[in-house]
Each structure stands twice: as structure tokens, then as C-alpha cells.
Amino acid sequence: MIDISLLICTRNRSRSLAATLASVDAAARHPGSGTIELILVDNGSTDATAAVVRHWAIDRPFTVRLLSEPQPGLARARNRALRAARGRIVAMTDDDCMLHPDYFAHMAQAFADQPAPVIIGGRILRGDPADLMLTVKLEDHPMIAEPGSFPGGFVMGANLAFTAEVGRVVGPFDERFGAGAPFRAAEDTDFLLRAQAMGISIRYDPRFVVDHHHGRRREDEAIALLAGYGFGDGALYAKHVLTDRRVRRWMVQDVRNLGERLAGPVPTIRHFHAFRLRHVLAGLAAYARVAVRNPRSA
């Protein structure tokens, strides 16, 4: 029986992937980690990624499976990995993250403390102090998402895990969302929102930790990332607005937030709520256009 299946989707990271793989190896050898399998999906790489993984996988003390998904798209690659996962816990991280040595051991403890089905996200630290303070999750105490709260950002796909039955009940990631797809982001938020609507508990546990080496150091990179997040959330709103009453409340709150003077994470975003709302509306409109052209895809 596989205790934890770790899913990593990668594309053209042959030069930097070694650090991520080394951290997985160290964590899998840590006492209390249980039986681990690593499922790597090569998402259309044109470099030596596949060769690097195959060479590294030799003589690992745990199962390593390299799968191929040639069509780009993070959600598509994650679905390929999900179909292959055999663990009672399914975990995922990104190919620019490094696991702390006690990652699997603490993850096993976190799930042992909770009844299934459950989704638990872990802590995400900035891997390099030169990188901007983005895509991190720093809280040092456990939290539970309120059923009516917007799940985006409460836990993140860079350090996310759930019991196997969650994947079976909630279904696959929506491949229209996320990096490499038309709606750019929010594939993890869409998954969480669907789980939430089914009464599945979403929790945060700071004990299992990754360091995120995202490499974004310029303001224009941060602005593009945050714009993509807003765009993805807008498309997400449009997808669920007719079927989930919570969405209308979240949209109203986004408008009300315009009255708050909140600075963004980069100095050039002087009014973050206005910045976010502009991109939310763009994403909502983009989804609506797709739905009008192809109603079956909505």
C-alpha cells in the first residue's frame, strides 16, 4: 500500500530540477515518512528533462514514475498524474519547490489527525531572499477554511494534499484553468471550491513545508502574475455564478473592497483592489465569450 503519492509536473527544468528531486529523496528517507511514490509528468519539455529524471530515478528506494503529457497545461498534467496515483494521500508541489526533510513525516501526522475526506495545504516559504514575496504561505498555526469563504489563497497548489477519495469525488482539475491554459490561473481554487461545495473540509497545517524558488525578482513579473490570478478568479466566478450562491457574495465583496486603500505587494500597484477587480472583470468577460460560442464547455 502506497501511503503518499507526490505529484510534480515539470516543463523545461532540466537544469534546476535536480534540487527538487534531491529534496524529495531526503524527505522520503526521513523516519516516519511511510511508503512513497513519486509521479513526475513531463509536460512537453524540449530540453533534457526526461533524461535527467530517468538517470536520477535509478536505485531510488521508492517508486518513481515518469509520465508524458505533451500538450502544455498545468491542470492537464496534474490530471495525468492523478489518474496514475495509488497513494491513500495524494500530494502535489511544483518543480521549483524544495521539500523540507520532514515533509512526508509531518504530512502523515497531519492526515492521521483528521477524518477523511479532507484537503490539507502546507506552509510555503520563500526559497531565495532575492525573490519577491509572492506565492508564499507563512502562517505558523493551523487553520480551517470557513465553508462560505473564498478558498483562493487559503491553501495553494505548490503545497497541497488530499485523501484519495477527494480526487475521486471532486473529479479532475478543469483544464481550461491554470498555467498554460486560456484562463491562466485558479485551477487549484476551482478544485477547492468544488470540494467545499460538497462539504469537504479544507485545512491548513504549517508542519509540512516547502521552499518556493519562484525566481520572480522584477515588478513587471509580479504584476503579470497577480493580473493572471485576478483573470483566473474572474473566469472562475463566471463558471460558478449560476450554480453557487457564494460566488455572487464574493463578487459584491470585491466591489466593496474598492473603498479600502490597500497597497499591493509591489509599489507600482497603488490600489490593489482596483487592480484586482479590473482583471477579475476581464476574466469574467473572457469566460462569458467562450460560453456563448460553445455553451457545452461552460
Steps between C-alpha positions, in 0.01 A plus 500: 500500500634841400463753781571820304509567126691821424412659166740739329433644155801644322590669175849594379661497847782256434762734649315580823299185559785323676452706819130414515570131443773495765258648752241232418763229550605641840141536617408148390786359710397690814362283784122485505457583131322176412493350152544766233454510125610791284308567180666749267319626192713644222267762355643535152862581586740568215813472715658201675243478779400139427861383488583678826208335678574152362864521608409627847230235549751214485536329839254728683358327811145591390295472183563768238274520197563738213193573288462714192233758424615673181219756488593797725284588798558455871147372568527254212833371633361471854206298371742264328678452831177463698385214279820312583515569876456200731563658841242539772622862517561696180741792535625751246771759477668700225824434317655813651434393859720310744353283773619529858654172622205419730239582232348153458524415869311814601250456220422149624446640849274777372273254322502254789349778714203557262210285381474442127414643257710811555722747313804638683739764373845553646737788561681666208812702574698725269792288382730786400507835685567672168157392370194717555266407783249323275335155497584437864291380793660607825248442779647291781174367647233255377189646337166375367332664201149623571250332263384834361847652457678537167760218499750669268827560684389323816708205383699483175584244235873529571443308826165325495384152599175311535372153573456285191122499522498879458645463153244236409202698631597853390626392160790625288644849478327720244752511217382841381656652814859525623840571347510428127120510463261772377399621846862512629444417869252377765505130411570421866237750620239341273583157644474637855174680428341181367624304801370768737157487339491126570571553868863387491713665768790721386774551756842657530778331696838675528692184592576379145703765322648580159738776394375667181775619265267680260771731364287812455708804592363781281183699551372428150519125573298548819243715322454240227457222759245694705310601187480135404365409843225761467418388146475137610277592794271694268463202269436287807223734611338477157518121504324463835283813533178326392553189714667626818340786692825573681651634179262796484594593856871486415445719194314758707780496754757565227307815406464612861873456552558792263439728795806363679840648421708184495843519342604208286807282551693720255523881530362571154165342596371787712144377536504124497123444517441710188783316323351163596144593404608617157654161424214307663259673263724419203503132598126496553444650155742254338318203650164644392624534141612136497167390649303687232704348218495149648228454765597137564841609630356733767 
